[in-house]
Structure formats: structure tokens, C-alpha cells
């Protein structure tokens, strides 16, 4: 492989292979192979969650401006990827063994080669950058190599970090608060424990304007209905001011300056960023650490054109939803005004006969616009929100979501008769010129909507 595209699917596959090899559920495999040898007496997986477990857990809370509410216990069929329940005491035993090549309390309880493989770099996008081990991500903090992993479910957030050179391990678990609290706590602990060996502040060595643009995280879905929400969740803008390249990071901005050819360094903490060109010299990828709850995932971003960025796509979706509604309302108002005007002058102007096909075309267009409005807010907007917050649709499709997804077919197929009727309207001179222009606008909108639904996999509807 050439890019890190970490996801839960890889871990789920590894757990499935272990189940097949051991002829037992992964919950038992983990208990027998790791938890028991390490003396982790209150650490376990469950399948599925049961009411008896609740009494043994610190409940998680989801907090907002109006206060906190208790979060339900999360369970998934892919539970091995991160739904283990443990205590700080048990996790300390695991960290001690990992830092000592599998030795705990004077005994070799884990295979030393396996432990070394876990925390050793297995892949990096560039030799100048941190990489990834087996389940652990590398980054540097205060000049020291850190291997870590962070995660969480609604109501809970955790992070585990090891500093092999110093023999230090830190585990933090929270059951409420802001998503960034684990990072804040982790950095506070490491600040107290580690000597500062940070590299000197970088000196800018050249312009960075060429590196500004839109970049999309490589771990986005390529072939399912998560592709469109992924535009908003995984597209990152970069912008240049003078000799500094800026990148968003939550509520703050990361600042990078160029220190070598295609190598940048963050002004504040020394994090490195590497860019890649293809054979023609075109910039194609951006690599740097991606902060995730106190850990840093080796991030890989693909450069995307402006029309595939989040800003344009937001405006484009707004236009696909809003312009047809404006056309229908404006056309209706003008038609009503014309009808009232003709009614007052009935003695001079004969009534305009109604064409049934023309009326059917208007009704079909109106229904398509209404259907796409429901689809847009009920599925596209909801999917974008859920993916960004790791909730709802991120854990699976409900019956309502599936019903909304089925709307994509009639919405897209309606573009065919609507376009046919638009051509016929001009040939047979339905309505007046203004009416034909309005209907042509509705037909164009229907075509663009059908293309969007196909391009982002709502048709045939993979999830």
C-alpha cells in the first residue's frame, strides 16, 4: 500500500481471522490470550451488551449547552475494534508489559517479538515523518517519540500513550466533557513528565502559496453513500499568508513554514508536513499528523479541485435544493398574475386552453423537487451531521434511512420524462417564453440532481 487509510474495518477483519483460527468468539480469544496472562481481571469484551454490565460501569454522558444527559451503552457487531471495558489499574498492567518487551512481574507473559512489532514503525508515508505500527500511531511531542491510540463512543473518550525511550505510559479515560479534553489532559501529563527536547523554531526557506487549496483525507468512502457526507467531514482547506501555510485544527489554526523541498514544519510544535508530486510535477498528496484525541493518526490527503471541495459542494447542494423551489414559486406568482389580468379583460382575450401533458410536467417537477428536498434534509444533511459527530447513521442505516434512500430512484428517473417534456414544450410552444424557460430550468435541475445521486452512490444505493 501507498497510503494510510486506517479504519475499524481492518481491525474487525483481524479479529475475524483470530476467531476462525482459534474456533472461538473474539471476546474469549482476548480473555485467554491477553487479559488473563496480564492479570487484567476487570477487562473484557461483551457480545452483546447486557443489563448486568451497567452496574459495573461508570456511565457516559453527552454534554451540550443545555447540560448533560446519560448516553446509552454502545454495542456493535464489530465490537473487537474498540468496545473493550477496562479499568485504569488493568490498563497500567498492559502498558507495563508493552514497555518491557512483554515482561510483567518478572515473567515473560507476552511474546517479545509481537510486542516489538506493535510499537515499531511498520509504515510511513515518508522517512522524514512518523508512521504507524500494529495498532499504534507515532508522533513526536517535546522532541520525544510517542506511540499512542485514541478512541471513544458517545459518552466516553480514551487515549493511551507510550514513550518507549523513557519507560512512560499514560492512560486517560473520560465519561463526559468536550471531545478535546483527552488531548488537553494527555499533553498536561506529558509536559510534567518529559524533558523538553523540542527542535528549534523553523526558519522559512521559501514560498508556500502553491500548497494552498482543498485536500481530502484518503480514508473517505469511495463507493458508498458516505461519499457525499465525506466531502464535508474529510475535506480540508489550506491557505497561505506570506511565507506561512495555515491548516485548520478544530478551533485553532496550525501554522507551517517551508524548511526544504516539499517539506514544511509547524511553527509551534515542530510537526512535519510533506507534499508529493506525480511524474508530471503536479501536487497530488499532503502528509502530516492528524490530531485525534491526544494521539496523532498519520494523515494522507489527496488534492482535489475546487469544485470537489466542501465550500463549492455546499453552495451546489443549496442551489439544487433552492433554485427549483424559487423557479416554481416565481412561475406560480407570474402565472397567477397573468390569470388575474386575463380575467379582468375577459371580453378582449380568450382563455388559454390547458394542455394535460404540460400540467403533468409541472406536477412531476413539483413532486421531484419536494422529494429531493425531503431526501436532502432527511438523508444527505443527516448523514453529514452523523458522520461528523460519529453517531446515528455512522453506526448503521435505520428503517427510515433506507426508506429515504429508496427515494433516490424515482427522483433520478423523473429526470427522463421531465427532460422529454421540456423539449416538447419548446417544439409545441407550451405556455409563453417565460414559462418554457422556467420549465427548462426545472429540467436542467432534474438532470443535475440525477447526476449527483449517481456520482455519490445514492444510486444504486450502496452503504
ZINORDA-V35137 format. One record per backbone hydrogen bond with DSSP energy under -0.5 kcal/mol. NH is the residue of the N-H (numbers start at 1). CO is the residue of the C=O. If there is no record, write none. Layout:
{{NH | CO} {NH | CO}}
This chain:
{{5 | 3} {10 | 7} {11 | 7} {12 | 8} {13 | 9} {14 | 10} {15 | 11} {16 | 12} {17 | 13} {18 | 14} {19 | 15} {20 | 16} {21 | 17} {22 | 18} {23 | 19} {24 | 19} {28 | 25} {29 | 25} {30 | 26} {31 | 27} {32 | 28} {33 | 29} {34 | 30} {35 | 30} {36 | 31} {38 | 34} {39 | 36} {40 | 35} {41 | 39} {43 | 40} {44 | 85} {46 | 83} {47 | 48} {53 | 50} {54 | 50} {54 | 51} {55 | 51} {55 | 52} {56 | 53} {57 | 54} {59 | 57} {61 | 155} {61 | 175} {62 | 69} {63 | 61} {64 | 67} {67 | 64} {69 | 62} {71 | 60} {79 | 76} {81 | 78} {82 | 79} {83 | 79} {85 | 44} {91 | 87} {92 | 88} {93 | 89} {94 | 90} {95 | 91} {96 | 92} {97 | 93} {98 | 94} {99 | 95} {100 | 96} {100 | 97} {101 | 98} {102 | 97} {103 | 100} {104 | 107} {107 | 104} {109 | 102} {109 | 107} {110 | 102} {115 | 111} {116 | 112} {117 | 113} {118 | 114} {119 | 115} {120 | 116} {122 | 132} {123 | 132} {129 | 126} {132 | 123} {133 | 136} {134 | 117} {134 | 118} {135 | 133} {136 | 118} {137 | 148} {138 | 131} {139 | 146} {141 | 144} {144 | 141} {146 | 139} {147 | 162} {148 | 137} {149 | 160} {151 | 158} {153 | 156} {156 | 153} {157 | 174} {158 | 151} {159 | 172} {160 | 149} {161 | 170} {162 | 147} {163 | 168} {164 | 162} {166 | 163} {167 | 163} {168 | 163} {170 | 161} {172 | 159} {174 | 157} {181 | 178} {184 | 180} {185 | 181} {186 | 182} {187 | 183} {188 | 184} {189 | 185} {190 | 186} {191 | 187} {192 | 188} {193 | 189} {194 | 190} {197 | 142} {197 | 195} {205 | 258} {208 | 242} {211 | 208} {212 | 209} {213 | 238} {214 | 304} {215 | 236} {216 | 302} {217 | 234} {218 | 300} {220 | 217} {225 | 462} {227 | 224} {229 | 225} {230 | 226} {231 | 227} {231 | 228} {232 | 228} {232 | 229} {233 | 229} {234 | 230} {235 | 231} {236 | 215} {238 | 213} {239 | 246} {241 | 244} {244 | 241} {245 | 256} {246 | 239} {247 | 254} {248 | 237} {249 | 252} {252 | 249} {254 | 247} {256 | 245} {257 | 265} {258 | 206} {258 | 243} {259 | 263} {260 | 263} {263 | 260} {264 | 273} {265 | 257} {266 | 271} {267 | 255} {270 | 266} {273 | 264} {274 | 287} {275 | 262} {276 | 285} {278 | 282} {281 | 278} {284 | 276} {285 | 276} {286 | 301} {287 | 274} {288 | 299} {289 | 272} {290 | 297} {291 | 289} {292 | 295} {294 | 295} {295 | 292} {297 | 290} {299 | 288} {299 | 297} {301 | 286} {302 | 216} {303 | 284} {304 | 214} {308 | 305} {309 | 306} {313 | 309} {314 | 310} {315 | 311} {316 | 312} {317 | 313} {318 | 314} {319 | 315} {320 | 316} {321 | 317} {322 | 318} {323 | 319} {324 | 319} {325 | 321} {326 | 322} {327 | 323} {328 | 324} {329 | 325} {330 | 326} {331 | 327} {332 | 328} {333 | 329} {334 | 330} {335 | 331} {336 | 332} {337 | 333} {338 | 334} {339 | 335} {340 | 336} {341 | 337} {342 | 338} {343 | 339} {344 | 340} {345 | 341} {346 | 343} {348 | 345} {349 | 345} {353 | 351} {356 | 354} {359 | 355} {360 | 356} {361 | 357} {362 | 358} {363 | 359} {364 | 360} {365 | 361} {366 | 362} {367 | 363} {368 | 364} {369 | 365} {370 | 366} {371 | 367} {372 | 368} {373 | 369} {374 | 370} {375 | 371} {376 | 372} {377 | 373} {378 | 374} {379 | 375} {380 | 375} {381 | 376} {383 | 379} {384 | 380} {385 | 381} {386 | 382} {387 | 383} {388 | 384} {389 | 385} {390 | 386} {391 | 386} {394 | 391} {395 | 392} {396 | 393} {402 | 398} {403 | 399} {404 | 400} {405 | 401} {406 | 402} {407 | 403} {407 | 404} {408 | 405} {409 | 406} {410 | 406} {411 | 407} {412 | 408} {413 | 409} {414 | 410} {415 | 412} {416 | 413} {417 | 413} {418 | 414} {419 | 415} {420 | 416} {421 | 417} {422 | 418} {423 | 419} {424 | 420} {425 | 421} {426 | 422} {427 | 423} {428 | 424} {429 | 425} {430 | 425} {436 | 432} {437 | 433} {438 | 434} {439 | 435} {440 | 436} {441 | 437} {442 | 438} {443 | 439} {444 | 440} {445 | 441} {446 | 442} {447 | 443} {448 | 444} {449 | 445} {450 | 446} {451 | 447} {452 | 448} {453 | 449} {454 | 450} {455 | 451} {456 | 452} {457 | 454} {458 | 453} {459 | 453} {461 | 457} {462 | 457}}
